Amino acid sequence: MLFKVSEKKIVYSAEPENPKEYTADFDREYSRFAAIYDKAVKLLPCWKTWITSLIPHIEGPRVLESSFGTGFLLMQYADKFETYGIDYNSTMLEVARKNLSRKGIRATLQQADVEALPFEDNYFDTIINTMAFSGYPNGQKAMAEFHRVLKVGGKVLIVDFNYPANRNIFGYLITKFMESAGDTIRDMDLIFHGFPFEFSKEEVGGMGSVHLYIGTKLGNSLDGD
Ligand SMILES: C[S@@+](CC[C@H](N)C(=O)[O-])C[C@H]1O[C@@H](n2cnc3c(N)ncnc32)[C@H](O)[C@@H]1O
């Protein structure tokens, strides 16, 4: 009990008050640190383990990675599918393109906002999203777009920080640290249940602070069609 935090301490973040400013602040940082970010992801074994935990769940043929950063994860699977990617930050996009081209890996990458995905409805078999959802300015809008562009029966795979189910102090503090760095820690059960998804989750590392969420699209509307 000594190493657990009380249930009362599990308080989710409020949605950012100024979504444009929130995105612009992160975007400035990603432009400044894209090269360092790229090296850090390639070197940090735990980061690699966490984000690659979703690979066995990818189903094709058509896959979208939303917010691929500098493309480390893309390089692990993109060749096996018809792969598309979007990211908001132009510097991250540039580094990702170079990374893929150096390895001869093909994927269609473009700059876009998660809240306005440049794809038609019911288009993808799988959507991938790692360490980015808690940096989006509006969780409902991001999930609505994921839901819209997924085919019925398609899956959204999200890896991100959140509170550990057993409320252990270490996982709790890691999540709090991410929140203090600007992340919006959301009740993901609530967000998934706002859409017609069958939903499961598991903890994949970081003392229970890193979660893999899997949502399977059941229909286009909550009424079940
Ligand atoms: C922490 S990085 C994660 C990168 C990579 N997925 C990983 O796991 O290392 C977050 C990424 O989200 C992107 N991003 C932030 N806001 C976005 C938005 N509104 N639409 C699309 N991408 C966004 C950033 O540009 C950045 O590349």
The ligand as an SDF file (V2000), in Angstrom:
LIG
                    3D

 27 29  0  0  0  0  0  0  0  0999 V2000
    6.2540   12.8330  -29.2570 C   0  0  0  0  0  0  0  0  0  0  0  0
    6.1980   12.8670  -31.0020 S   0  0  0  0  0  0  0  0  0  0  0  0
    5.8910   11.1580  -31.3340 C   0  0  0  0  0  0  0  0  0  0  0  0
    6.5630   10.6900  -32.5890 C   0  0  0  0  0  0  0  0  0  0  0  0
    6.5340    9.1840  -32.8370 C   0  0  0  0  0  0  0  0  0  0  0  0
    5.1820    8.7240  -33.1080 N   0  0  0  0  0  0  0  0  0  0  0  0
    7.1520    8.4120  -31.7000 C   0  0  0  0  0  0  0  0  0  0  0  0
    6.4930    7.5220  -31.1320 O   0  0  0  0  0  0  0  0  0  0  0  0
    8.3090    8.6600  -31.3630 O   0  0  0  0  0  0  0  0  0  0  0  0
    4.6340   13.6230  -31.3440 C   0  0  0  0  0  0  0  0  0  0  0  0
    4.3880   13.8850  -32.8080 C   0  0  0  0  0  0  0  0  0  0  0  0
    3.0400   14.3560  -32.9560 O   0  0  0  0  0  0  0  0  0  0  0  0
    3.0240   15.3350  -33.9880 C   0  0  0  0  0  0  0  0  0  0  0  0
    1.8100   16.1820  -33.8320 N   0  0  0  0  0  0  0  0  0  0  0  0
    1.5600   17.0750  -32.8530 C   0  0  0  0  0  0  0  0  0  0  0  0
    0.3880   17.6830  -33.0600 N   0  0  0  0  0  0  0  0  0  0  0  0
   -0.1430   17.1520  -34.1930 C   0  0  0  0  0  0  0  0  0  0  0  0
   -1.3490   17.3710  -34.9230 C   0  0  0  0  0  0  0  0  0  0  0  0
   -2.2460   18.2540  -34.5240 N   0  0  0  0  0  0  0  0  0  0  0  0
   -1.5600   16.6450  -36.0410 N   0  0  0  0  0  0  0  0  0  0  0  0
   -0.6450   15.7300  -36.4650 C   0  0  0  0  0  0  0  0  0  0  0  0
    0.5180   15.4840  -35.8110 N   0  0  0  0  0  0  0  0  0  0  0  0
    0.7720   16.1880  -34.6910 C   0  0  0  0  0  0  0  0  0  0  0  0
    4.3170   16.0980  -33.7750 C   0  0  0  0  0  0  0  0  0  0  0  0
    4.6940   16.8460  -34.9070 O   0  0  0  0  0  0  0  0  0  0  0  0
    5.2820   14.9740  -33.4250 C   0  0  0  0  0  0  0  0  0  0  0  0
    5.9370   14.4690  -34.5560 O   0  0  0  0  0  0  0  0  0  0  0  0
  1  2  1  0
  2  3  1  0
  2 10  1  0
  3  4  1  0
  4  5  1  0
  5  6  1  0
  5  7  1  0
  7  8  2  0
  7  9  1  0
 10 11  1  0
 11 12  1  0
 11 26  1  0
 12 13  1  0
 13 14  1  0
 13 24  1  0
 14 15  1  0
 14 23  1  0
 15 16  2  0
 16 17  1  0
 17 18  1  0
 17 23  2  0
 18 19  1  0
 18 20  2  0
 20 21  1  0
 21 22  2  0
 22 23  1  0
 24 25  1  0
 24 26  1  0
 26 27  1  0
M  CHG  2   2   1   9  -1
M  END
$$$$
